[in-house]
Amino acid sequence: MILKLAMLEGVSLWAAICGAILVWTTPVTDWWTDGAIALAKALAISLCCVVSFYYNDLYDLRIVRTFGEFAARLFNAFGVTFILLAVLYTMFPAIRISSQPFLGSLFIILAIVLSLRTVLYVVVRRKPFLERVLFLGTTPLAATLVREIQSQPYLGYEIVGVIDNAVPAGFPLADRLRGPLDHLGKILEELRPHRTIVALAERRARLPVRELLEARVRGCIVEDGVNVYERLTGKLAIETLTPSSLIFSPDFKKAGLDLAAGRIISLLVSVVGMIVLSPLLFLVAILIKLDSRGPVFFVQERVGIAAKRFNLIKFRTMHLVDAPQSEWVCDNTERITRVGKWLRKFRLDELPQFFNVIQGDMNLIGPRPHPVSNYELFIENIPYYSLRAVVRPGITGWAQVRYGYANNLDEETEKMRYDLYYIKHLSIRFDLRILFDTVKTVLFGSHSVEADRRAAAATQIPTGRSLEAAK
């Protein structure tokens, strides 16, 4: 959704601004030359707008939920756009445009963006445009999916009913129970849903195959609730996974080109990063020494690819202690130094791991490597934990940008869902998305950790036995 919206607005802005520049460039003596210049100038403005909108969360519809919230953030985004343009014009004076077409472009940008968002927030969410969704089952998985859909109105879904023989206490939308499974054919005929989500308990014995097949032939989309959960949340429901589903899934077989390209990009970025950021690394080292006693770097044995051990290097962010301490962040809050607080907020303490990438122990993107001291605990208590070792760990990863730090076993299990999703969908495009999100955190010190935990608490899929009923 983010990529589609960004591409739609970016292309629309680029085409409109290019036309405006050509209109103000009168007379046009050479269409090839003037057209190429107009294309470059329009590209600069539209690209700055898209980048600014992205880093102000204007494409994250879970944050900017209403048109009013979008309008409030839009002015801040324009401020960032002007800064980016000023930097760009300083570096490339040839793409600068005069004041008259520039002001005209601003009005065009406002008109296009406000029009598109009006359609998105107002028109598309009207009842005639909503996709009618019917749920089969009242399992914990179904309840989680209902809450997910309710928290994401931009999906354009309208839940028209729930079908099951009984509704457990506390199930959302219990008033929309349409009847038992025996009446599925009649209910489908009456409601005519566009999409049916199957989240039944004991599915093999209860699945009404004939009725669902007939609905599918009539054009209704029939989806497995586990797959819907993955699509809506960006993580896997590991309690519902079976070894056979992982073995026969084509998604877990990674193309050699993706793995090789990821490794090459990681090496290039790490080498360039070590060189370009060397003044910053030197400054951080000085601040650490001035702020507290102890070494500049924190070195800890971690578990990497194929469960091999390696020494991970970070900037030290905590005061030294004589006795062994807990690995959980929440147990060490009082030990974090003044400089360490800021290093953690902007993830600058991870920068020395460029050296680990160059050594071959890590990649730029991947699951975060865990301390050796926690390895046995995790492999005994977190389902499919050993699958993390099939790829190189990363400086940043999908679980890091979506969830942040974990403070107990339950939270590590939650992060494992994101790690498995990353391994399943690993690709260069996915790595680039994670990298962009990480840059946002580094530049703006995003408080996504707390926000994601609140969201996870509200929509977290049940664990253990309660989810077994959703298989």
Protein Blocks (a to p, Z undefined) as FASTA:
>chain_A
ZZmmmmmmmmmmmmmmmmmmmmmmccdfblmlmmmmmmmmmmmmmmmmmmmmmmnopmmm
klmmbfklmmmmmmmmmmmmmmmmmmmmmmmmmlpccfklmmmmmmmmmmmmmmmmmmmm
mmmmpmklpccdddedjbfklmmmmmmmmmmmmnopacfbdcdfbdcehiahklmcgbdf
klmmmmmmmnopabdcdddehkllmmcfklmmmmmmnopacddfklmmmmmnopacfklp
cfklmmmpmklpccfklmmmmmmmmmmmmmmmmmmmmmmmmmmmmmmmmmpgcdfbdcdd
dddehhiacddddddfbdcdfbdcdfbfklmmmmpcfklmmmmmnommmmmmmmmmmnop
acfbdcddddfklmmmmmmmmghklmmmmpccdfbdfklmmnopafbfklmmmmmmmmmm
mmmmgcfklmmmmmmmmmmmmmnopaklmmmmmmmmmmoccehjllmmmZZ
